[in-house]
């Protein structure tokens, strides 16, 4: 008997121009366009295996080994139904097996904490539609797939591409012009690296979904942002990416992060996603940049924060050693820094033990206790979804996950 199964992985993306607010909550249509950097799947990814089989009694999904309910009309069921509808179109051709009527079993695994401020829903839904697209052998583009993944999680549409990606908000009521496009592939600017400072791996207090709708309903600042600020910023950062102009990219990225959190604060009642550790990291990056510019140099790093306390610091690869050393100096780690790019000389240099940059004022932040920043992940700009081999399958011969929680 033929086995109808496929496995795909998809990346995390971290926005530089933030998506915050929906004009249609069912279709997940945003109040503004956004732009993100796709991060390397070798460090952060969601992997998903999908199987269609006539013996399955219903659609089922397991996330990290734990079964999740697929609610009728919910985001998961909508994405699965849309993918089955695309398969039905393929089956109109002669000789195509009629597998769109089979139920599916789906197993998904994130190699990082779910709902901890790292975009797990984005990579998760991108991996889901990529896996089903491979299973169903769909002749569709990443932009077309992004129309479906968007209905699972808005920012998931940006994880359908590698490199630098814009989600165009669109204007149509049916959402058919609200999809992701690639601004530049990772090969255009491979020097873009990122340091993720995991401040908390607990679930956040106010979920993005409920938080952003409260902002839409109550924040006058959001209305100013979407009408007068974002359109110009988006064009300016696209230009900076195409010209590999890190100074401009960094300024816009930090400004947009600041305004997103100002909008959260302008919500009634206010939403606080950052904490004292988050704010101290901002102070360190601001001072690092000031010292560099005052000495006749360039901006060295850009911080950005999504709906949570974790910092993502973008920087050219050559600056990462200095940045990691600075962060570890103020936030001692329980374990040695995992150094995937070998930026510290093995056996000779240790993160946090080197001198601070010339002209840096050490009094801008206090030193925190060990573990205030739980871990550091050094990664880089990465590629889009990958179709994997059967060696990576997460479902066993019985159609159930190989490992359960």
PyMOL commands that set and color helices and strands:
alter all, ss='L'
color gray80, all
select helices_A, chain A and resi 75-90+120-135+142-149+154-160+186-189+208-218+220-242+246-266+276-294+317-330+362-364+390-392
alter helices_A, ss='H'
color red, helices_A
select strands_A, chain A and resi 4-11+13-17+22-24+29-30+34-38+45-53+60-63+66-68+103-110+164-168+179-184+192-198+302-304+311-316+375-380+386-387
alter strands_A, ss='S'
color yellow, strands_A
deselect
rebuild
show_as cartoon
